[in-house]
Amino acid sequence: MQEVTLRVNGEDYTRKVEGRTLLAQFLRDQLRLTGTHIGCDTTQCGACTVLMDGRAVKSCTILAAAADGAEVQTIEGVAEGERLNFVQQAFHEHHALQCGFCTPGMVMAATDIIRRHEGVLDEMTVRRELEGNLCRCTGYHNIIKAVLAAAEVYRRSKAPAQATAN
Amino acid sequence: MNAHPDGGRSGNALGAGDIPQMNWDQTGPEMKMVRDALFRHVGKPVRRKEDHRLLTGKGRFTDDFLLEGQTYAAIVRSEHPHARIISISADAALAAPGVLEVLTGADMVQDGIGPLAHNPLPSTKFDMKLCAPGGGIPFVGEHHALAIDKVRHVGEAVAVVVAETPGQAADAAELVEVEYEALPHVVDSAQAAAQGAPVIWDEVPGNVFVESSFGDWDATERAFATAAHTVEADFHVSRVTAVTIEPRAAVAQYDPETGRYELFAGSGGAVKHKGELARCFGIDANRIRVHSYDVGGNFGARNRVYPEFALVMWAARRTGRPVKFTATRSEAFLTDYQGRDLRTKVALALDADGKFLAMRADNLSNVGAFCVSLSPLSKGAGLITGSYDIPVAALRARAVFTNTMCTQAYRSSGRPEVTYAIERLVELAARKLGVDPLELRRKNLVHPEQMPYRNAVGQYYDSGEYEQNMDRALELFDWDGFAARKDEASQRGKLLGRGFANYVESSIGSPKERAEIEVFDDGRIEVVIGTQPSGQGHETSFAQVVADMLQVPVERVFIIIGDTDVVSVGGGSHSGRSMRHAGTVMAMASAELLALARGHAAEMLETAADELAYADGVFHQRGTNRSVSLQDLAARLADPLRVVTDNEMHTPVFPNGAAICEVEIDPNTFHVAITRYVSVDDVGRCINPMIVHGQTHGGIAQGVGQAMWELCAIDHDSGQPIAGSFMDYGMPRTDNMPFFISEIAEVISPTNPLGVKAGGEGGTTPALATVTLAVLDALAGMGVEDIAMPLTPQAVWQAVQDAANTQAKK
């Protein structure tokens, strides 16, 4: 057992973990943040995607011990109170979720893509970069639409004041 | 397949005069009002009530539940496709850290736990009835939660280990020593049905345990004997698996004081699972409480009880602690109920003008080691003639045991298989006759004036405008612009192809449903219903229906599902039944509630019931300003303002449509890209178009997935499944799917008060055919005439090589 301290959704947690405990298991079982889902054993489905030090990572690929000292954001830390953030809102508006199991990972991965591209995205870029997140319900159609819409919201919010005014 | 099979019982699904009731005939003033009131919210893309919790990580999926003192189960599984169990030694496992219990099949027998109660024979009034060879009820094989004397497929559960942590359970499972005596195995359905195949069940020496005949065999023979043209083909619709992104899971606890089990397990219907588990344990159903809340995908795979559901319940009783099982993805690939795996030989007879005269089909379903469901075989049997007016047909339907995982209904059970067969056969006929395949289809489609249409195996299609679906799909696809697109692609060195398919499917499903509607004094209206969504948005679309019928805001209506202590009756969600069955019983319940409320309102306002007008949730006494709302009534009545309504409805409906796929093939890499996909779907009345389009998109992806990449590959020599992870099972992904063009056609079904058919599965049903035909079209210039799914680059390369070799020999 090893002691780790992580900042998760703005709060510090110190816990003892087994060497083999994955970050995904740590979040779900020890912190009871069950919004991070586990859908495979091989880091292929992306349901467990979280932001670690600002970057999207599949939390089933990272040992909790290796995440010691990291800052992690999970789906539970995205909304502002009850208010959905712009990515969540776009998923809601565009019906980008059905069963909802892949959704937390999709939202976290999309957030990373949008930020890295500063909101300037086209369909093919989203399709290429979101390829590591599997969904079985939507055929991805509305997910792609939602990410493009969220990117546009992001781009406008970051644009210089005069550009928005024009 | 020319001769009438010996021993098969001849007959249709329906007896003489047994015609489904085509017109919903329940009337009465309240029902009229309810039906007239519909469509304030209905037909609108109301955003989903479910989304907020799912988008903020507050969903309640099975593995999210943590019960106090919870322990973890790991399963020891057979590595043999077929073997006798000689001995099981648990000593080392029991001595491992944290281990509480190791249980085997022998313990299970000792504790009196019986086989899973699957009830595999479709049994509603209008299902195609399947029987044993020679008649009678088929032997289906006892599916025990743990193997007792023999294992019959790789992955079959042999023992369960319970430990304090998941890691300890997994470690100890590896220490359980099982000694086997390997037996000869067979995994392919045709080989299993052949003479001399290894026998999977001693009770069924030839492995074929279902053999039924349908249609008019003599008339079909006569038609084939005199037909100007005949075509025939032999297809295998490959085995795939549902790949719900949430792996299956279950957690149970047992209360020794009350003798009650409590099971949390996402499924396709908690009430059904409660009943089946009660039969498995030999106890009264009210000693089991099942919870099924958010379900991370179903597609048929979760409709039947899994062995682990019984195992965690039993282990919880034995250990006195709650026990959880969560499948790994490898376990899901190995032991989730799988889909398809149908062999079909089909033949079509045509006259000199291309009019279809008769059809023959010989279908063989691979059910795996135990018969969990015969739905795919039965559903397909009713639809072999597809969307076409074929006067006579003869069908033999058989099911066979093999040493493979069990198959079950999967995303449009049985229908994609037969649609693939008929649409490929029609294309073959068009080529043989040298006519335009679309014109051949048009000439033979069932026309609206023929509705209700009795097909050649006795199914009654309720309504539909098939040719209009075709026209609309062609227009949306820009069929006429294809030549220019093909030229453009060819300038880039690419091969473009297009594939068209019509489809019709049947929605039947469990016939009983109950709705309970209660109005509360805060204006809240709760509807308890026994369907089980897994992404279909029932909490929204059902609320839309009830809100319209009771004329209240949709925000005030809440749908309650998934706890069997609350939901007493319910058929679950399968076969496109949910909106039709729930909508119908909710309409009846709404009418009853309004009748009840009207009586109370009249009493309260001291007037006659027929003096009251009802609008926007309020009863008004005509010609006065006196009124009382549903909410007021709920607040002022001593008893709850509540109704409980039951309905039983057998009449099937027949969703239908047309779809077109365009593919682009790189002749250097043989990579196939989907460049355009159009789907037109007659779903009957559409309650929420946003949800229905979403369902269609997902349905298309699953059909395209099977055609392009997905395959539960099994090595025939070793009997080993070789697709055990996402590394070796190809999936639809963001970068291999296009945007879809989908359109909803609403031809109102006369069979139910809402006029609903069903949505979603229509995306899947034609897709195997459209994709395959598109690839064949693209490769036509290279002499390729046939190709089997999945259409991987290797398969395409092989087909091109084979065609070149054949041509070289000529």
Interface residues (C-beta under 8 A of the other chain):
Chain A: E18 R20 R28 D29 R32 L33 T34 G35 T36 H37 I38 G39 C40 D41 T42 Q44 C45 A47 T74 I75 E76 V78 A79 E82 L84 Q88 F91 H92 E93 H95 L97 Q98 C99 G100 F101 C102 T103 P104 V107 E123 V126 R127 R128 L130 E131 N133 L134 C135 R136 C137 T138 G139 Y140 H141 N142 I143 I144
Chain B: P45 R47 R48 E50 D51 H52 L54 L55 T56 G57 K58 G59 F61 D63 D64 L66 G167 A242 V243 T244 I245 E246 P247 D294 V295 G296 G297 F299 T328 R329 S330 S534 G535 Q536 G537 M690 I691 H693 G694 Q695 H697 G698 G699 I700 A701 Q702 S725 F726 M727 M731 P732 R733 T734 D735 M737 F739 F740 G763
